[in-house]
Structures are given as structure tokens and as C-alpha cells.
Amino acid sequence: MTDQPSDTQSSDTPSNLEKDPDQWVTGEEPMTGAQQSYLTLLAQEAGEEVPQGLTKADASKKIDELQARTGRGKDNQDKQ
């Protein structure tokens, strides 16, 4: 048996990491502990409060926003 990729998977299909948070199946669930922790760190660096009661999708969007503002975004990691 070989470990070759399945013919049903296309390299053109976006991974879950690239999927719009509004399209997540679990996006309406409460944010995870990891999201809460990272949001707290980013919010402190940005000088703002972490909104309470965020969903997973909303937390992801807020993380993206704060990463851009604090310079911690994935685009900035390439510049280090």
C-alpha cells in the first residue's frame, strides 16, 4: 500500500485554514480557550479590551484584525 494522495483531493481546493470564518460549520460555537488566550495577548498589545461572548468565527476575524494592527499577522512573519 502506498501513501499517495487521493485522486479526490485537489490542490486547488482551499484548506480549512483559508476558509471564510462565516462558512465554518462550527463558527457559531463559543470561541475556544486558545482563541481567548491569543485574543487577550493581541488586545493587550493593541491597547483594547477583548469583546466578550464572541463566536469562533467572530474571534477569528478579531484575531486577524488585531494581528494586522500589532504586526503579528502571518504576512509580517515573513519579514522577520
Distance bins in CASP14 RR format, pairs under 12 A and 6 or more apart:
PFRMAT RR
TARGET T0000
AUTHOR 0000-0000-0000
RMODE 2
METHOD distances of the structure
MODEL  1
5 11 0 0 0 0 1 0 0 0 0 0 0
5 13 0 0 0 0 0 1 0 0 0 0 0
6 13 0 0 0 0 0 1 0 0 0 0 0
9 15 0 0 0 0 0 1 0 0 0 0 0
12 18 0 0 0 0 0 1 0 0 0 0 0
13 19 0 0 0 0 0 1 0 0 0 0 0
14 20 0 0 0 0 1 0 0 0 0 0 0
14 23 0 0 0 0 0 1 0 0 0 0 0
16 23 0 0 0 0 1 0 0 0 0 0 0
16 24 0 0 0 0 1 0 0 0 0 0 0
16 25 0 0 0 0 1 0 0 0 0 0 0
16 26 0 0 0 0 0 1 0 0 0 0 0
16 27 0 0 0 0 0 1 0 0 0 0 0
16 56 0 0 0 0 0 1 0 0 0 0 0
16 60 0 0 0 0 0 1 0 0 0 0 0
17 24 0 0 0 0 0 1 0 0 0 0 0
17 60 0 0 0 0 0 1 0 0 0 0 0
17 64 0 0 0 0 0 1 0 0 0 0 0
17 74 0 0 0 0 1 0 0 0 0 0 0
18 24 0 0 0 0 0 1 0 0 0 0 0
18 60 0 0 0 0 0 1 0 0 0 0 0
18 74 0 0 0 0 0 1 0 0 0 0 0
19 25 0 0 0 0 1 0 0 0 0 0 0
19 26 0 0 0 0 0 1 0 0 0 0 0
19 27 0 0 0 0 0 1 0 0 0 0 0
19 56 0 0 0 0 0 1 0 0 0 0 0
19 57 0 0 0 0 0 1 0 0 0 0 0
19 60 0 0 0 0 1 0 0 0 0 0 0
20 27 0 0 0 0 0 1 0 0 0 0 0
20 57 0 0 0 0 1 0 0 0 0 0 0
20 60 0 0 0 0 1 0 0 0 0 0 0
20 61 0 0 0 0 1 0 0 0 0 0 0
20 64 0 0 0 0 0 1 0 0 0 0 0
21 27 1 0 0 1 0 0 0 0 0 0 0
21 28 0 0 0 0 0 1 0 0 0 0 0
21 29 0 0 0 0 0 1 0 0 0 0 0
21 31 0 0 0 0 0 1 0 0 0 0 0
21 35 0 0 0 0 0 1 0 0 0 0 0
21 54 0 0 0 0 0 1 0 0 0 0 0
21 55 0 0 0 0 1 0 0 0 0 0 0
21 56 1 0 0 1 0 0 0 0 0 0 0
21 57 1 1 0 0 0 0 0 0 0 0 0
21 58 1 0 0 1 0 0 0 0 0 0 0
21 59 0 0 0 0 1 0 0 0 0 0 0
21 60 1 0 1 0 0 0 0 0 0 0 0
21 61 1 0 1 0 0 0 0 0 0 0 0
21 62 0 0 0 0 0 1 0 0 0 0 0
21 63 0 0 0 0 1 0 0 0 0 0 0
21 64 0 0 0 0 1 0 0 0 0 0 0
21 65 0 0 0 0 0 1 0 0 0 0 0
22 28 0 0 0 0 1 0 0 0 0 0 0
22 55 0 0 0 0 0 1 0 0 0 0 0
22 56 0 0 0 0 0 1 0 0 0 0 0
22 57 1 0 1 0 0 0 0 0 0 0 0
22 58 0 0 0 0 1 0 0 0 0 0 0
22 60 0 0 0 0 1 0 0 0 0 0 0
22 61 0 0 0 0 1 0 0 0 0 0 0
23 56 0 0 0 0 0 1 0 0 0 0 0
23 57 0 0 0 0 1 0 0 0 0 0 0
23 60 0 0 0 0 0 1 0 0 0 0 0
24 31 0 0 0 0 0 1 0 0 0 0 0
24 32 0 0 0 0 0 1 0 0 0 0 0
24 55 0 0 0 0 1 0 0 0 0 0 0
24 56 1 0 0 1 0 0 0 0 0 0 0
24 57 1 0 1 0 0 0 0 0 0 0 0
24 58 0 0 0 0 0 1 0 0 0 0 0
24 59 0 0 0 0 0 1 0 0 0 0 0
24 60 1 0 0 1 0 0 0 0 0 0 0
24 61 0 0 0 0 0 1 0 0 0 0 0
25 56 0 0 0 0 1 0 0 0 0 0 0
25 57 0 0 0 0 0 1 0 0 0 0 0
26 32 0 0 0 0 1 0 0 0 0 0 0
26 35 0 0 0 0 0 1 0 0 0 0 0
26 55 0 0 0 0 1 0 0 0 0 0 0
26 56 1 0 1 0 0 0 0 0 0 0 0
26 57 0 0 0 0 1 0 0 0 0 0 0
26 59 0 0 0 0 0 1 0 0 0 0 0
26 60 0 0 0 0 0 1 0 0 0 0 0
27 35 0 0 0 0 0 1 0 0 0 0 0
27 54 0 0 0 0 0 1 0 0 0 0 0
27 55 1 0 1 0 0 0 0 0 0 0 0
27 56 1 0 1 0 0 0 0 0 0 0 0
27 57 1 1 0 0 0 0 0 0 0 0 0
27 58 0 0 0 0 1 0 0 0 0 0 0
27 59 0 0 0 0 1 0 0 0 0 0 0
27 60 0 0 0 0 1 0 0 0 0 0 0
27 61 0 0 0 0 0 1 0 0 0 0 0
28 53 0 0 0 0 0 1 0 0 0 0 0
28 54 0 0 0 0 0 1 0 0 0 0 0
28 55 1 0 1 0 0 0 0 0 0 0 0
28 56 1 0 0 1 0 0 0 0 0 0 0
28 57 1 0 0 1 0 0 0 0 0 0 0
28 58 0 0 0 0 1 0 0 0 0 0 0
28 59 0 0 0 0 0 1 0 0 0 0 0
29 35 0 0 0 0 0 1 0 0 0 0 0
29 53 0 0 0 0 0 1 0 0 0 0 0
29 54 0 0 0 0 0 1 0 0 0 0 0
29 55 1 0 0 1 0 0 0 0 0 0 0
29 56 1 0 1 0 0 0 0 0 0 0 0
29 57 0 0 0 0 1 0 0 0 0 0 0
29 58 0 0 0 0 0 1 0 0 0 0 0
29 59 0 0 0 0 0 1 0 0 0 0 0
29 60 0 0 0 0 0 1 0 0 0 0 0
30 36 0 0 0 0 1 0 0 0 0 0 0
30 52 0 0 0 0 0 1 0 0 0 0 0
30 53 1 0 0 1 0 0 0 0 0 0 0
30 54 1 0 0 1 0 0 0 0 0 0 0
30 55 1 0 0 1 0 0 0 0 0 0 0
30 56 1 0 0 1 0 0 0 0 0 0 0
30 57 0 0 0 0 0 1 0 0 0 0 0
30 58 0 0 0 0 1 0 0 0 0 0 0
30 59 0 0 0 0 1 0 0 0 0 0 0
31 37 0 0 0 0 1 0 0 0 0 0 0
31 38 0 0 0 0 1 0 0 0 0 0 0
31 39 1 0 0 1 0 0 0 0 0 0 0
31 40 0 0 0 0 0 1 0 0 0 0 0
31 50 0 0 0 0 1 0 0 0 0 0 0
31 51 0 0 0 0 1 0 0 0 0 0 0
31 52 0 0 0 0 1 0 0 0 0 0 0
31 53 1 0 0 1 0 0 0 0 0 0 0
31 54 1 0 1 0 0 0 0 0 0 0 0
31 55 1 0 0 1 0 0 0 0 0 0 0
31 56 1 0 1 0 0 0 0 0 0 0 0
31 57 0 0 0 0 1 0 0 0 0 0 0
31 58 1 0 0 1 0 0 0 0 0 0 0
31 59 1 1 0 0 0 0 0 0 0 0 0
31 60 0 0 0 0 1 0 0 0 0 0 0
31 61 0 0 0 0 0 1 0 0 0 0 0
31 62 0 0 0 0 1 0 0 0 0 0 0
31 63 0 0 0 0 1 0 0 0 0 0 0
32 38 0 0 0 0 1 0 0 0 0 0 0
32 39 0 0 0 0 0 1 0 0 0 0 0
32 54 0 0 0 0 0 1 0 0 0 0 0
32 55 0 0 0 0 0 1 0 0 0 0 0
32 56 1 0 0 1 0 0 0 0 0 0 0
32 57 0 0 0 0 0 1 0 0 0 0 0
32 59 1 0 0 1 0 0 0 0 0 0 0
32 60 0 0 0 0 1 0 0 0 0 0 0
32 63 0 0 0 0 0 1 0 0 0 0 0
33 39 0 0 0 0 1 0 0 0 0 0 0
33 40 0 0 0 0 1 0 0 0 0 0 0
33 50 0 0 0 0 0 1 0 0 0 0 0
33 54 0 0 0 0 0 1 0 0 0 0 0
33 56 0 0 0 0 0 1 0 0 0 0 0
33 59 0 0 0 0 1 0 0 0 0 0 0
34 40 0 0 0 0 0 1 0 0 0 0 0
34 41 0 0 0 0 0 1 0 0 0 0 0
34 56 0 0 0 0 0 1 0 0 0 0 0
34 59 0 0 0 0 1 0 0 0 0 0 0
34 60 0 0 0 0 0 1 0 0 0 0 0
34 63 0 0 0 0 0 1 0 0 0 0 0
35 41 0 0 0 0 0 1 0 0 0 0 0
35 42 0 0 0 0 0 1 0 0 0 0 0
35 43 0 0 0 0 0 1 0 0 0 0 0
35 50 0 0 0 0 1 0 0 0 0 0 0
35 51 0 0 0 0 0 1 0 0 0 0 0
35 53 0 0 0 0 0 1 0 0 0 0 0
35 54 1 0 0 1 0 0 0 0 0 0 0
35 55 0 0 0 0 1 0 0 0 0 0 0
35 56 1 0 0 1 0 0 0 0 0 0 0
35 57 0 0 0 0 0 1 0 0 0 0 0
35 58 0 0 0 0 1 0 0 0 0 0 0
35 59 1 0 1 0 0 0 0 0 0 0 0
35 60 1 0 0 1 0 0 0 0 0 0 0
35 61 0 0 0 0 0 1 0 0 0 0 0
35 62 0 0 0 0 1 0 0 0 0 0 0
35 63 1 0 0 1 0 0 0 0 0 0 0
35 64 0 0 0 0 0 1 0 0 0 0 0
35 66 0 0 0 0 0 1 0 0 0 0 0
36 42 0 0 0 0 0 1 0 0 0 0 0
36 43 0 0 0 0 0 1 0 0 0 0 0
36 50 1 0 0 1 0 0 0 0 0 0 0
36 51 0 0 0 0 0 1 0 0 0 0 0
36 52 0 0 0 0 1 0 0 0 0 0 0
36 53 0 0 0 0 1 0 0 0 0 0 0
36 54 0 0 0 0 1 0 0 0 0 0 0
36 55 0 0 0 0 0 1 0 0 0 0 0
36 56 0 0 0 0 0 1 0 0 0 0 0
36 58 0 0 0 0 0 1 0 0 0 0 0
36 59 1 0 0 1 0 0 0 0 0 0 0
36 62 0 0 0 0 0 1 0 0 0 0 0
36 63 0 0 0 0 0 1 0 0 0 0 0
37 43 0 0 0 0 0 1 0 0 0 0 0
37 44 0 0 0 0 0 1 0 0 0 0 0
37 50 0 0 0 0 1 0 0 0 0 0 0
37 59 0 0 0 0 0 1 0 0 0 0 0
37 63 0 0 0 0 0 1 0 0 0 0 0
38 44 0 0 0 0 0 1 0 0 0 0 0
38 45 0 0 0 0 0 1 0 0 0 0 0
38 50 0 0 0 0 1 0 0 0 0 0 0
38 54 0 0 0 0 0 1 0 0 0 0 0
38 59 0 0 0 0 1 0 0 0 0 0 0
38 60 0 0 0 0 0 1 0 0 0 0 0
38 62 0 0 0 0 1 0 0 0 0 0 0
38 63 1 0 0 1 0 0 0 0 0 0 0
38 64 0 0 0 0 0 1 0 0 0 0 0
38 66 0 0 0 0 1 0 0 0 0 0 0
38 67 0 0 0 0 1 0 0 0 0 0 0
38 70 0 0 0 0 0 1 0 0 0 0 0
38 72 0 0 0 0 1 0 0 0 0 0 0
38 73 0 0 0 0 0 1 0 0 0 0 0
39 45 0 0 0 0 0 1 0 0 0 0 0
39 46 0 0 0 0 0 1 0 0 0 0 0
39 48 0 0 0 0 0 1 0 0 0 0 0
39 49 0 0 0 0 0 1 0 0 0 0 0
39 50 1 0 1 0 0 0 0 0 0 0 0
39 51 0 0 0 0 1 0 0 0 0 0 0
39 52 0 0 0 0 0 1 0 0 0 0 0
39 53 0 0 0 0 0 1 0 0 0 0 0
39 54 1 0 0 1 0 0 0 0 0 0 0
39 56 0 0 0 0 0 1 0 0 0 0 0
39 58 0 0 0 0 0 1 0 0 0 0 0
39 59 1 0 0 1 0 0 0 0 0 0 0
39 60 0 0 0 0 1 0 0 0 0 0 0
39 61 0 0 0 0 0 1 0 0 0 0 0
39 62 1 0 0 1 0 0 0 0 0 0 0
39 63 1 0 0 1 0 0 0 0 0 0 0
39 64 0 0 0 0 0 1 0 0 0 0 0
39 65 0 0 0 0 0 1 0 0 0 0 0
39 66 1 0 0 1 0 0 0 0 0 0 0
39 67 0 0 0 0 0 1 0 0 0 0 0
39 70 0 0 0 0 0 1 0 0 0 0 0
39 72 0 0 0 0 0 1 0 0 0 0 0
40 46 0 0 0 0 0 1 0 0 0 0 0
40 47 0 0 0 0 0 1 0 0 0 0 0
40 48 0 0 0 0 0 1 0 0 0 0 0
40 49 0 0 0 0 1 0 0 0 0 0 0
40 50 1 0 1 0 0 0 0 0 0 0 0
40 51 0 0 0 0 0 1 0 0 0 0 0
40 52 0 0 0 0 0 1 0 0 0 0 0
40 54 0 0 0 0 0 1 0 0 0 0 0
40 59 0 0 0 0 0 1 0 0 0 0 0
40 62 0 0 0 0 0 1 0 0 0 0 0
40 63 0 0 0 0 0 1 0 0 0 0 0
40 66 0 0 0 0 0 1 0 0 0 0 0
41 47 0 0 0 0 0 1 0 0 0 0 0
41 50 0 0 0 0 1 0 0 0 0 0 0
41 63 0 0 0 0 1 0 0 0 0 0 0
41 66 0 0 0 0 1 0 0 0 0 0 0
41 67 0 0 0 0 0 1 0 0 0 0 0
41 70 0 0 0 0 1 0 0 0 0 0 0
41 72 0 0 0 0 1 0 0 0 0 0 0
42 48 0 0 0 0 1 0 0 0 0 0 0
42 49 0 0 0 0 0 1 0 0 0 0 0
42 50 0 0 0 0 1 0 0 0 0 0 0
42 59 0 0 0 0 0 1 0 0 0 0 0
42 62 0 0 0 0 1 0 0 0 0 0 0
42 63 1 0 0 1 0 0 0 0 0 0 0
42 64 0 0 0 0 1 0 0 0 0 0 0
42 65 0 0 0 0 1 0 0 0 0 0 0
42 66 1 1 0 0 0 0 0 0 0 0 0
42 67 1 0 0 1 0 0 0 0 0 0 0
42 68 0 0 0 0 0 1 0 0 0 0 0
42 69 0 0 0 0 1 0 0 0 0 0 0
42 70 1 0 1 0 0 0 0 0 0 0 0
42 71 0 0 0 0 1 0 0 0 0 0 0
42 72 1 0 0 1 0 0 0 0 0 0 0
42 73 0 0 0 0 1 0 0 0 0 0 0
43 49 1 0 0 1 0 0 0 0 0 0 0
43 50 1 0 1 0 0 0 0 0 0 0 0
43 51 0 0 0 0 1 0 0 0 0 0 0
43 52 0 0 0 0 0 1 0 0 0 0 0
43 54 0 0 0 0 0 1 0 0 0 0 0
43 59 0 0 0 0 0 1 0 0 0 0 0
43 62 0 0 0 0 1 0 0 0 0 0 0
43 63 0 0 0 0 1 0 0 0 0 0 0
43 65 0 0 0 0 0 1 0 0 0 0 0
43 66 1 0 0 1 0 0 0 0 0 0 0
43 67 0 0 0 0 0 1 0 0 0 0 0
43 69 0 0 0 0 1 0 0 0 0 0 0
43 70 0 0 0 0 1 0 0 0 0 0 0
43 72 0 0 0 0 0 1 0 0 0 0 0
44 50 0 0 0 0 1 0 0 0 0 0 0
44 66 0 0 0 0 1 0 0 0 0 0 0
44 70 0 0 0 0 1 0 0 0 0 0 0
44 72 0 0 0 0 0 1 0 0 0 0 0
45 66 1 0 0 1 0 0 0 0 0 0 0
45 67 0 0 0 0 1 0 0 0 0 0 0
45 68 0 0 0 0 0 1 0 0 0 0 0
45 69 0 0 0 0 1 0 0 0 0 0 0
45 70 1 0 1 0 0 0 0 0 0 0 0
45 71 0 0 0 0 1 0 0 0 0 0 0
45 72 1 0 0 1 0 0 0 0 0 0 0
45 73 0 0 0 0 0 1 0 0 0 0 0
46 62 0 0 0 0 0 1 0 0 0 0 0
46 63 0 0 0 0 0 1 0 0 0 0 0
46 65 0 0 0 0 1 0 0 0 0 0 0
46 66 1 0 1 0 0 0 0 0 0 0 0
46 67 0 0 0 0 1 0 0 0 0 0 0
46 68 0 0 0 0 1 0 0 0 0 0 0
46 69 1 0 1 0 0 0 0 0 0 0 0
46 70 1 0 1 0 0 0 0 0 0 0 0
46 71 0 0 0 0 1 0 0 0 0 0 0
46 72 0 0 0 0 1 0 0 0 0 0 0
47 66 0 0 0 0 1 0 0 0 0 0 0
47 69 0 0 0 0 1 0 0 0 0 0 0
47 70 0 0 0 0 1 0 0 0 0 0 0
48 62 0 0 0 0 1 0 0 0 0 0 0
48 65 0 0 0 0 0 1 0 0 0 0 0
48 66 0 0 0 0 1 0 0 0 0 0 0
48 69 0 0 0 0 1 0 0 0 0 0 0
48 70 0 0 0 0 0 1 0 0 0 0 0
49 62 0 0 0 0 0 1 0 0 0 0 0
49 66 0 0 0 0 0 1 0 0 0 0 0
50 58 0 0 0 0 0 1 0 0 0 0 0
50 59 0 0 0 0 1 0 0 0 0 0 0
50 62 0 0 0 0 1 0 0 0 0 0 0
50 63 0 0 0 0 0 1 0 0 0 0 0
50 66 0 0 0 0 1 0 0 0 0 0 0
51 58 1 0 0 1 0 0 0 0 0 0 0
51 59 0 0 0 0 1 0 0 0 0 0 0
51 61 0 0 0 0 0 1 0 0 0 0 0
51 62 1 0 0 1 0 0 0 0 0 0 0
51 63 0 0 0 0 0 1 0 0 0 0 0
51 65 0 0 0 0 0 1 0 0 0 0 0
51 66 0 0 0 0 0 1 0 0 0 0 0
52 58 0 0 0 0 0 1 0 0 0 0 0
52 59 0 0 0 0 0 1 0 0 0 0 0
52 62 0 0 0 0 0 1 0 0 0 0 0
53 59 0 0 0 0 1 0 0 0 0 0 0
53 62 0 0 0 0 0 1 0 0 0 0 0
54 60 0 0 0 0 1 0 0 0 0 0 0
54 61 0 0 0 0 1 0 0 0 0 0 0
54 62 1 0 0 1 0 0 0 0 0 0 0
54 63 0 0 0 0 1 0 0 0 0 0 0
54 65 0 0 0 0 0 1 0 0 0 0 0
55 61 0 0 0 0 1 0 0 0 0 0 0
55 62 0 0 0 0 0 1 0 0 0 0 0
56 62 0 0 0 0 0 1 0 0 0 0 0
56 63 0 0 0 0 0 1 0 0 0 0 0
57 63 0 0 0 0 0 1 0 0 0 0 0
57 64 0 0 0 0 0 1 0 0 0 0 0
58 64 0 0 0 0 0 1 0 0 0 0 0
58 65 0 0 0 0 0 1 0 0 0 0 0
59 65 0 0 0 0 0 1 0 0 0 0 0
59 66 0 0 0 0 0 1 0 0 0 0 0
60 66 0 0 0 0 0 1 0 0 0 0 0
60 67 0 0 0 0 0 1 0 0 0 0 0
61 67 0 0 0 0 0 1 0 0 0 0 0
61 68 0 0 0 0 0 1 0 0 0 0 0
62 68 0 0 0 0 0 1 0 0 0 0 0
62 69 0 0 0 0 0 1 0 0 0 0 0
62 70 0 0 0 0 0 1 0 0 0 0 0
63 69 0 0 0 0 0 1 0 0 0 0 0
63 70 0 0 0 0 0 1 0 0 0 0 0
63 72 0 0 0 0 1 0 0 0 0 0 0
63 73 0 0 0 0 1 0 0 0 0 0 0
63 74 0 0 0 0 0 1 0 0 0 0 0
64 70 0 0 0 0 0 1 0 0 0 0 0
64 71 0 0 0 0 0 1 0 0 0 0 0
64 72 0 0 0 0 0 1 0 0 0 0 0
64 73 1 0 0 1 0 0 0 0 0 0 0
64 74 0 0 0 0 1 0 0 0 0 0 0
64 75 0 0 0 0 0 1 0 0 0 0 0
65 71 0 0 0 0 0 1 0 0 0 0 0
65 72 0 0 0 0 0 1 0 0 0 0 0
65 73 0 0 0 0 0 1 0 0 0 0 0
66 72 1 0 0 1 0 0 0 0 0 0 0
66 73 0 0 0 0 1 0 0 0 0 0 0
67 73 1 1 0 0 0 0 0 0 0 0 0
67 74 1 0 0 1 0 0 0 0 0 0 0
67 75 0 0 0 0 1 0 0 0 0 0 0
67 76 1 0 0 1 0 0 0 0 0 0 0
67 77 0 0 0 0 1 0 0 0 0 0 0
68 74 0 0 0 0 1 0 0 0 0 0 0
68 75 0 0 0 0 1 0 0 0 0 0 0
68 76 0 0 0 0 1 0 0 0 0 0 0
69 76 0 0 0 0 0 1 0 0 0 0 0
70 76 0 0 0 0 1 0 0 0 0 0 0
71 77 0 0 0 0 1 0 0 0 0 0 0
71 78 0 0 0 0 0 1 0 0 0 0 0
71 79 0 0 0 0 1 0 0 0 0 0 0
71 80 0 0 0 0 0 1 0 0 0 0 0
72 79 0 0 0 0 0 1 0 0 0 0 0
72 80 0 0 0 0 0 1 0 0 0 0 0
73 79 0 0 0 0 0 1 0 0 0 0 0
73 80 0 0 0 0 0 1 0 0 0 0 0
74 80 0 0 0 0 0 1 0 0 0 0 0
END
